[in-house]
Amino acid sequence: MMKVLMVNGSPHIKGCTYTALEEVGKTLKENGVDYEIFQLGPRPIRDCIGCNKCNGNGCIFKDDNDDVVNRFLAKAKEADGFIFGSPVYFAHPSGQILSFLDRVFYSTSGGEIYPIFTGKPGAAIVSARRGGTAASVDVLNKYFGIASMPIVPSTYWNMVYGMTPDEVRKDLEGMQTMRNIGRNMAWMLKGFAKQEKETSFADHVETTYRTDFHH
């Protein structure tokens, strides 16, 4: 069975962001696709410092004795699609998920494990009390664009509103948007699986050149 790996970028393990992800997950299951929610939790996650010691093969740093980035990458190798979820703080995603994703993508760029993202569909979802949602989705979508990942659409921007899980469930259009993400993700995964029998998405991606004007 195909599987989607989700990231809950909220420190609240079963809060509003989790509620939205679960609605996507429930719809994935109904459409024959499994899912798992990877919890970042309340612990701090350090930033990427561009040390280049990862050499494209995973991050060398741990967070509070938890190798959170490489734990995720181990699961990501087996995943068929990805959903990144975040609360909205001051009109942007949580600093926690941005630090995490910076290290995830930087530490795989150009290395042996880079193809774990190439060609796999991704979606970003956010949860807010009121404002900053569209800007936050835009930020998270940037990770997909740099890794040759098709972006999964929906019928509205990928967001829910509410201060509590119960309020999020009352956002009927938001929950509908989450279900449509699940349906579209499942449809894309099944279509890509048929195409992969003939050619791999990664086969046509060119990664030879990188412009660095160093003297």
C-alpha positions as CSV (number, residue, x, y, z in Angstrom):
1,M,0.0,0.0,0.0
2,M,1.3,3.5,-0.8
3,K,2.0,5.8,2.1
4,V,2.0,9.5,2.7
5,L,4.3,10.9,5.4
6,M,2.9,14.0,7.2
7,V,4.8,16.4,9.4
8,N,3.0,18.1,12.3
9,G,5.0,21.3,12.7
10,S,3.1,22.4,15.8
11,P,4.3,22.0,19.4
12,H,0.8,20.9,20.3
13,I,0.7,17.2,19.4
14,K,-3.0,16.9,19.0
15,G,-4.0,20.6,18.3
16,C,-5.5,22.4,15.3
17,T,-2.8,21.4,12.8
18,Y,-3.1,17.8,13.8
19,T,-6.9,17.9,13.4
20,A,-6.4,19.2,9.8
21,L,-3.8,16.5,9.0
22,E,-6.1,13.8,10.4
23,E,-8.9,14.9,8.1
24,V,-6.5,14.5,5.1
25,G,-5.3,11.2,6.5
26,K,-8.8,9.8,6.9
27,T,-9.6,10.7,3.3
28,L,-6.3,9.1,2.1
29,K,-7.3,5.8,3.9
30,E,-10.8,5.9,2.2
31,N,-8.9,6.1,-1.1
32,G,-6.6,3.2,-0.4
33,V,-3.5,5.2,0.7
34,D,-1.9,4.8,4.2
35,Y,-0.4,7.7,6.2
36,E,1.7,8.5,9.2
37,I,2.0,11.7,11.2
38,F,5.5,12.6,12.2
39,Q,5.4,14.7,15.3
40,L,8.0,17.5,15.9
41,G,6.6,18.1,19.3
42,P,7.5,20.9,21.8
43,R,11.3,20.5,21.8
44,P,13.4,23.1,20.2
45,I,15.0,22.3,16.8
46,R,18.2,24.0,15.8
47,D,18.6,25.9,12.6
48,C,20.7,24.9,9.6
49,I,24.0,26.7,9.7
50,G,25.2,25.8,6.2
51,C,28.3,23.9,7.5
52,N,28.2,21.6,4.5
53,K,29.4,18.7,6.6
54,C,26.3,16.8,5.7
55,N,27.6,16.3,2.1
56,G,24.0,15.6,1.0
57,N,23.7,12.5,3.2
58,G,21.7,13.7,6.2
59,C,22.3,16.2,9.0
60,I,25.2,15.8,11.4
61,F,23.4,17.6,14.3
62,K,21.0,16.2,16.8
63,D,18.4,18.1,18.8
64,D,18.1,17.4,22.6
65,N,19.6,13.9,22.0
66,D,16.9,13.3,19.3
67,D,18.2,12.8,15.8
68,V,14.9,14.2,14.5
69,V,16.0,15.1,11.0
70,N,17.6,11.7,10.2
71,R,14.7,9.8,11.8
72,F,12.4,11.6,9.4
73,L,14.7,10.9,6.4
74,A,14.7,7.2,7.2
75,K,10.9,7.2,7.0
76,A,10.9,9.5,4.0
77,K,12.9,7.0,1.9
78,E,9.8,4.7,2.1
79,A,7.2,7.3,1.6
80,D,5.3,8.0,-1.6
81,G,4.1,11.5,-0.8
82,F,4.4,14.2,1.8
83,I,2.3,16.8,3.6
84,F,3.8,19.5,5.8
85,G,1.5,21.0,8.4
86,S,2.1,24.1,10.5
87,P,0.3,26.6,12.7
88,V,0.6,30.2,11.7
89,Y,2.7,32.5,13.9
90,F,2.9,36.2,13.0
91,A,1.9,35.4,9.4
92,H,4.5,32.7,8.8
93,P,4.9,29.0,9.6
94,S,6.3,27.9,12.9
95,G,10.1,28.5,13.3
96,Q,10.3,24.9,14.4
97,I,9.1,23.5,11.1
98,L,11.2,25.9,9.0
99,S,14.4,25.0,10.9
100,F,13.5,21.3,10.5
101,L,12.7,21.5,6.8
102,D,15.8,23.7,6.1
103,R,17.9,20.9,7.5
104,V,16.0,18.1,5.8
105,F,16.2,19.6,2.4
106,Y,19.7,21.1,2.6
107,S,21.2,17.9,4.0
108,T,19.9,15.8,1.1
109,S,20.5,18.2,-1.7
110,G,22.7,16.7,-4.3
111,G,23.7,13.7,-2.2
112,E,23.0,10.0,-2.3
113,I,19.6,10.4,-0.6
114,Y,18.4,13.4,-2.7
115,P,16.1,11.2,-4.9
116,I,13.9,10.4,-1.9
117,F,11.9,13.6,-2.6
118,T,12.3,13.8,-6.4
119,G,9.0,13.2,-8.2
120,K,7.0,12.6,-5.0
121,P,3.9,14.8,-4.6
122,G,3.7,17.2,-1.7
123,A,1.2,19.5,0.0
124,A,1.4,22.1,2.7
125,I,-1.4,22.9,5.1
126,V,-1.7,25.6,7.7
127,S,-3.9,26.4,10.7
128,A,-4.6,29.9,12.0
129,R,-6.9,31.9,14.2
130,R,-7.4,34.4,11.4
131,G,-4.6,35.8,9.2
132,G,-1.3,35.0,7.6
133,T,-2.4,31.7,6.1
134,A,-1.8,32.3,2.4
135,A,1.7,33.7,3.1
136,S,2.5,30.7,5.2
137,V,1.4,28.2,2.6
138,D,3.6,30.0,0.0
139,V,6.7,29.6,2.2
140,L,6.1,25.9,2.7
141,N,5.5,25.3,-1.0
142,K,9.0,26.6,-1.7
143,Y,10.5,23.3,-0.5
144,F,8.6,21.3,-3.1
145,G,9.6,23.6,-5.9
146,I,13.3,23.2,-5.3
147,A,13.2,19.3,-5.0
148,S,11.2,18.5,-8.2
149,M,8.1,17.6,-6.2
150,P,4.7,18.0,-7.8
151,I,2.4,20.2,-5.6
152,V,-1.0,18.7,-4.7
153,P,-3.8,21.2,-5.2
154,S,-7.2,21.6,-3.6
155,T,-10.4,23.6,-4.0
156,Y,-9.2,26.5,-1.9
157,W,-5.9,27.5,-0.3
158,N,-4.7,24.8,2.0
159,M,-5.8,26.2,5.4
160,V,-8.2,25.8,8.3
161,Y,-9.3,28.4,10.9
162,G,-9.9,28.1,14.6
163,M,-8.3,28.4,18.0
164,T,-9.2,24.9,19.1
165,P,-9.6,21.5,17.4
166,D,-13.4,21.8,17.9
167,E,-13.4,25.2,16.1
168,V,-11.3,23.8,13.3
169,R,-13.9,21.0,12.8
170,K,-16.6,23.8,12.5
171,D,-14.7,25.3,9.6
172,L,-16.6,23.3,7.1
173,E,-14.9,24.7,4.0
174,G,-11.5,24.2,5.6
175,M,-12.2,20.6,6.4
176,Q,-13.6,20.1,2.8
177,T,-10.3,21.5,1.5
178,M,-8.4,19.0,3.6
179,R,-10.5,16.1,2.2
180,N,-9.9,17.3,-1.3
181,I,-6.2,17.4,-0.7
182,G,-6.4,13.8,0.4
183,R,-8.4,12.8,-2.7
184,N,-6.1,14.7,-5.1
185,M,-3.0,13.2,-3.4
186,A,-4.4,9.7,-3.8
187,W,-5.3,10.3,-7.4
188,M,-1.8,11.6,-8.2
189,L,0.0,8.8,-6.4
190,K,-2.0,6.2,-8.3
191,G,-1.4,7.9,-11.6
192,F,2.4,8.3,-10.9
193,A,2.6,4.6,-9.9
194,K,1.3,3.6,-13.4
195,Q,3.7,6.0,-15.1
196,E,6.7,4.7,-13.1
197,K,6.3,1.3,-14.8
198,E,7.5,3.0,-18.0
199,T,9.9,5.7,-16.8
200,S,11.0,7.2,-13.5
201,F,10.4,10.9,-12.7
202,A,13.9,11.2,-11.4
203,D,15.3,9.9,-14.7
204,H,14.8,13.2,-16.6
205,V,15.9,15.5,-13.8
206,E,19.2,17.2,-14.6
207,T,21.4,18.0,-11.6
208,T,24.9,18.5,-13.2
209,Y,25.3,22.3,-12.7
210,R,25.3,24.6,-9.7
211,T,26.2,28.2,-10.1
212,D,28.6,29.5,-7.4
213,F,30.6,32.5,-8.3
214,H,33.5,31.9,-6.0
215,H,37.0,33.2,-6.6
